[in-house]
């Protein structure tokens, strides 16, 4: 995950115990929690504009590598819940579309994701 933070210029808001060394193998982009639950895979980065603390529960349940919140302030309650549940939250100043595109290029180039 350290590479994603550095290469995409993300800000770490919370970091899970495995955070820096956690490998990101894919990504899911979406804001509807039920869709995220149906489509997130273990070790995915979840790119979203959602900031409600329920995103933490979904990420934890699906064993997502991290949540990448785009362009929105993350409430303190969400950050506290993430810390309690060991979920990494990263923040991007860019729109979700651009963040996801940059992430896709990075994964494609480094892991051969097509």
Residue frames as qw, qx, qy, qz and C-alpha x, y, z in Angstrom:
[[0.000, 0.886, 0.464, 0.000, 0.00, 0.00, 0.00],
 [0.381, -0.649, 0.092, 0.652, 2.99, 2.29, 0.56],
 [0.335, 0.036, 0.575, 0.746, 3.51, 2.42, -3.22],
 [0.044, 0.702, 0.636, 0.317, -0.06, 3.53, -3.84],
 [0.284, -0.866, -0.238, 0.336, 0.25, 6.32, -1.31],
 [0.384, -0.506, 0.312, 0.707, 3.51, 7.55, -2.83],
 [0.276, 0.105, 0.674, 0.677, 2.70, 7.13, -6.53],
 [0.026, -0.672, -0.641, -0.369, -0.84, 8.49, -6.36],
 [0.079, 0.335, -0.204, 0.916, -0.08, 11.27, -3.90],
 [0.569, -0.571, -0.514, -0.294, -2.57, 10.04, -1.30],
 [0.165, -0.544, 0.483, -0.666, -2.81, 11.11, 2.31],
 [0.459, -0.157, -0.861, 0.152, -2.97, 8.44, 5.00],
 [0.454, -0.546, 0.002, -0.704, -5.89, 9.10, 7.34],
 [0.771, -0.414, 0.411, -0.255, -5.80, 5.77, 9.21],
 [0.428, 0.490, -0.753, -0.100, -3.47, 2.81, 8.87],
 [0.940, -0.236, -0.101, -0.224, -4.31, -0.79, 9.73],
 [0.662, -0.579, 0.458, 0.126, -1.73, -2.94, 11.52],
 [0.745, 0.108, 0.528, 0.393, -0.84, -4.53, 8.16],
 [0.284, 0.886, 0.178, -0.320, -1.27, -1.21, 6.37],
 [0.069, 0.804, -0.443, -0.392, 2.06, -0.22, 4.86],
 [0.167, -0.334, 0.890, 0.262, 2.98, -3.73, 3.80],
 [0.615, 0.378, 0.628, -0.291, -0.49, -4.79, 2.62],
 [0.198, -0.062, 0.690, 0.693, -0.45, -5.67, -1.06],
 [0.525, 0.494, 0.211, -0.660, -3.15, -4.17, -3.25],
 [0.398, -0.011, 0.843, 0.362, -4.03, -6.64, -5.98],
 [0.092, 0.505, 0.691, 0.510, -7.04, -4.93, -7.52],
 [0.072, 0.101, 0.237, -0.963, -9.61, -2.22, -7.05],
 [0.035, 0.625, 0.771, 0.116, -13.31, -1.54, -6.89],
 [0.015, 0.029, -0.003, 0.999, -14.84, 1.85, -7.64],
 [0.327, -0.518, -0.647, -0.455, -18.31, 2.66, -6.36],
 [0.124, -0.306, 0.356, -0.874, -20.36, 4.43, -3.75],
 [0.774, -0.271, -0.155, -0.551, -23.28, 2.08, -3.10],
 [0.371, -0.499, 0.731, -0.281, -22.48, -0.08, -0.08],
 [0.859, 0.097, 0.450, -0.226, -24.45, -3.11, -1.28],
 [0.752, 0.639, -0.161, 0.012, -22.63, -3.00, -4.63],
 [0.070, 0.722, -0.649, 0.229, -19.31, -2.76, -2.83],
 [0.631, -0.282, 0.664, -0.287, -20.23, -5.82, -0.75],
 [0.888, 0.336, 0.281, -0.139, -21.11, -7.72, -3.91],
 [0.710, 0.680, -0.091, 0.160, -18.02, -6.71, -5.87],
 [0.124, -0.830, 0.522, -0.151, -15.09, -5.99, -3.55],
 [0.914, 0.087, -0.375, 0.132, -12.46, -8.69, -3.42],
 [0.724, -0.616, 0.035, 0.310, -9.96, -9.36, -0.70],
 [0.573, -0.285, 0.248, 0.728, -6.91, -7.11, -1.13],
 [0.283, 0.680, 0.420, 0.530, -8.78, -4.56, -3.29],
 [0.109, -0.165, -0.193, 0.961, -8.47, -0.84, -2.84],
 [0.105, 0.707, 0.699, 0.024, -12.00, 0.62, -2.67],
 [0.156, 0.042, 0.118, 0.980, -12.24, 4.01, -4.37],
 [0.127, -0.687, -0.711, -0.074, -15.30, 5.96, -3.23],
 [0.010, -0.483, 0.062, -0.874, -16.73, 9.33, -2.24],
 [0.674, -0.584, -0.398, -0.216, -18.68, 7.77, 0.63],
 [0.187, 0.491, -0.549, 0.650, -17.55, 8.89, 4.07],
 [0.730, -0.466, 0.039, -0.499, -20.16, 7.45, 6.46],
 [0.330, -0.524, 0.761, -0.194, -18.70, 5.11, 9.07],
 [0.894, 0.138, 0.350, -0.244, -20.54, 2.17, 7.45],
 [0.642, 0.660, -0.388, -0.041, -17.83, 2.09, 4.76],
 [0.101, -0.582, 0.769, -0.245, -15.48, 0.76, 7.43],
 [0.715, -0.052, 0.613, -0.332, -17.74, -2.19, 8.20],
 [0.840, 0.513, 0.036, -0.172, -18.01, -3.08, 4.51],
 [0.393, 0.725, -0.557, 0.099, -14.25, -2.82, 3.97],
 [0.332, -0.446, 0.772, -0.308, -13.59, -4.94, 7.05],
 [0.821, 0.140, 0.448, -0.325, -16.16, -7.58, 6.07],
 [0.813, 0.580, -0.019, -0.039, -14.73, -7.85, 2.55],
 [0.762, -0.376, 0.223, 0.477, -11.09, -7.69, 3.74],
 [0.465, 0.853, 0.051, 0.232, -10.37, -4.73, 1.45],
 [0.677, 0.095, -0.197, 0.703, -6.76, -3.56, 1.49],
 [0.157, -0.271, -0.231, 0.921, -7.90, 0.02, 2.01],
 [0.226, 0.826, 0.515, -0.042, -10.55, 2.63, 1.34],
 [0.339, 0.001, 0.177, 0.924, -9.56, 5.56, -0.86],
 [0.101, 0.805, 0.506, -0.292, -11.92, 8.49, -0.23],
 [0.419, 0.288, 0.338, 0.792, -11.88, 11.05, -3.03],
 [0.059, 0.427, 0.169, 0.886, -12.31, 14.80, -2.57],
 [0.532, -0.668, -0.275, -0.441, -14.44, 14.65, 0.58],
 [0.132, -0.544, 0.613, -0.557, -13.56, 15.28, 4.18],
 [0.609, -0.157, -0.778, 0.003, -13.68, 12.09, 6.23],
 [0.519, -0.713, -0.019, -0.471, -15.63, 12.58, 9.48],
 [0.095, -0.558, 0.720, -0.402, -13.81, 11.99, 12.73],
 [0.785, -0.114, 0.448, -0.413, -16.29, 9.24, 13.71],
 [0.902, 0.406, -0.121, -0.086, -15.43, 7.32, 10.52],
 [0.390, 0.639, -0.591, 0.303, -11.70, 7.66, 11.25],
 [0.413, -0.434, 0.643, -0.477, -12.21, 6.48, 14.83],
 [0.911, 0.084, 0.258, -0.310, -14.21, 3.46, 13.66],
 [0.766, 0.550, -0.326, 0.061, -11.53, 2.63, 11.07],
 [0.081, 0.613, -0.683, 0.390, -8.83, 2.79, 13.72],
 [0.646, -0.251, 0.552, -0.464, -10.85, 0.55, 16.04],
 [0.919, 0.232, 0.251, -0.195, -11.52, -2.00, 13.28],
 [0.556, -0.377, 0.576, 0.466, -8.04, -1.89, 11.74],
 [0.592, 0.635, 0.450, 0.209, -9.08, -0.47, 8.36],
 [0.388, -0.237, 0.197, 0.868, -6.81, 1.81, 6.36],
 [0.311, 0.863, 0.392, -0.073, -8.37, 4.97, 4.96],
 [0.451, -0.091, 0.275, 0.844, -6.49, 6.98, 2.37],
 [0.229, 0.817, 0.324, -0.419, -7.55, 10.33, 0.94],
 [0.499, 0.209, 0.468, 0.699, -7.22, 11.65, -2.61],
 [0.077, 0.534, 0.109, -0.835, -7.60, 15.27, -3.68],
 [0.152, 0.157, -0.659, -0.720, -8.55, 14.04, -7.16],
 [0.749, 0.050, -0.029, -0.660, -11.97, 12.92, -8.47],
 [0.787, -0.129, 0.587, -0.136, -12.76, 9.21, -8.17],
 [0.820, 0.566, 0.078, -0.023, -12.51, 8.75, -11.96],
 [0.349, 0.801, -0.448, 0.191, -8.97, 10.13, -12.09],
 [0.432, -0.553, 0.665, -0.257, -7.88, 8.31, -8.92],
 [0.875, 0.078, 0.458, -0.134, -9.20, 5.01, -10.23],
 [0.727, 0.678, -0.096, 0.042, -7.56, 5.58, -13.61],
 [0.099, 0.773, -0.586, 0.222, -4.18, 6.27, -12.05],
 [0.627, -0.345, 0.654, -0.246, -4.56, 3.22, -9.82],
 [0.906, 0.332, 0.242, -0.104, -5.45, 1.01, -12.79],
 [0.547, 0.756, -0.335, 0.128, -2.39, 2.18, -14.71],
 [0.194, -0.664, 0.670, -0.270, -0.18, 1.51, -11.69],
 [0.773, -0.119, 0.584, -0.217, -1.58, -1.99, -11.16],
 [0.843, 0.532, 0.053, -0.053, -1.35, -2.77, -14.87],
 [0.396, 0.781, -0.449, 0.178, 2.26, -1.66, -15.09],
 [0.198, -0.578, 0.718, -0.335, 3.44, -3.29, -11.86],
 [0.574, -0.088, 0.761, -0.288, 1.36, -6.46, -11.69],
 [0.008, 0.051, -0.845, -0.532, 0.40, -7.11, -15.28],
 [0.336, 0.485, 0.678, -0.439, -3.29, -6.50, -14.57],
 [0.076, 0.113, 0.616, 0.776, -5.18, -6.22, -17.83]]
